[in-house]
Amino acid sequence: MLVPVCCDRLPVRLEVAVISAKGLPVMNKSITSTDAFVEVRFADEVQKTEVVTSLSPHWNSDFFPFDTDEKQLSECWVQFSEMASHLTVVERRKYCEQ
């Protein structure tokens, strides 16, 4: 992405969709599923899917909007955390540093 050289930071909206996860581990041995959700982070903002009780949940969510600017968009990554029963179960795949 090309970023303007001048001081202006043009506004940008980043939209992220969460579709599904596969093969989440059972977090409680007494039940055969888990309460799964995904946290999506960009810069200082965190958004979360609804909780789905499944080891292979499907969200097919609407887009999560993140309002930012061109400079921050070129410097930060989106961070995903798949969660189950309030514990991270899959490593974060991308990291956003300030």
N, C-alpha and C positions, 0 to 999 in steps of 0.2 A: 504494500500500500504506500502511496506517495503522501507525505505529510507536507502541508504548506510551510515554506521557510519563514513566513512572516509571523507576527505575534498572535494572530487570530487563531483561535481554536474552534473549528467548526463543529457544531453539535452532531452527534451520531446516535442512533438507537441500535443497539445490539439485541437481537432476539434469539433465544435458545429454546429448543424443544426437547423434552425428555420423552423418549418413546417406551423403552422397556429395559429390563435387566434379566439375566439368566443365572441359574445355579447358585442362588444365595444360600448360605449355610443355615441350618436350623439353629436358632439362638436359645431355644428352650426345649430340652429333651422330652418334656411331657406333651408337647404339641408338634405337629408335623409341618408347620408353616411359620412364617415370621411376619411381623409388621414392618414392611419395607417402605422407604421413601428416599428421595434424592435431594441433596442440597446442591444448589448451583450458586457459585460465588464469582463475582467479578468486582475487582477493586474492593471497596468497603461494603458492598451490598451482598446480601444473602437472600435467596428465595428458595422455597421448598415445595416439592410436590405433595399431593395428598398421600396418606398412608394407605397401602394396599397389602392385604394379608395374603402373601404368596411367596414361594421361593423363586418364581419366575414372573415377577409382576409386569403388567403393561399399564402405562399411564396414558400414552397418546395425548399428552397435555397440550394445552394452549401454549403459545410462546411466552416465555418469561422475558419481559423487556428490561433492558439496562440502558439508561440514558447516560451518555458519556460524551467524549469529544475525540477527534481524530488522533490527537497525541496519545491520550490514555489507551485508546483502542490499539494503537500500534505497539505499546509498551507492555500491556497486560495480557494474560491468558485467562481463559475461563477455567474454573476449578470445579470438578464434579466429585461428590462424595456419595457413594451408595451406602445407605444406612439401614440397619435392621435393629429393632428393639433399642433404639437410641445408642447403638454402638456402630462405629465404622467397620464395615466388613470387606470393603474393597479399597485398595490404595487409591489415593488421589492421582488422577492421570495427567492433569495439567495444573500448573500453579501460577497464581497471579501475585506478583510482588509490587509493592508501592514504590 
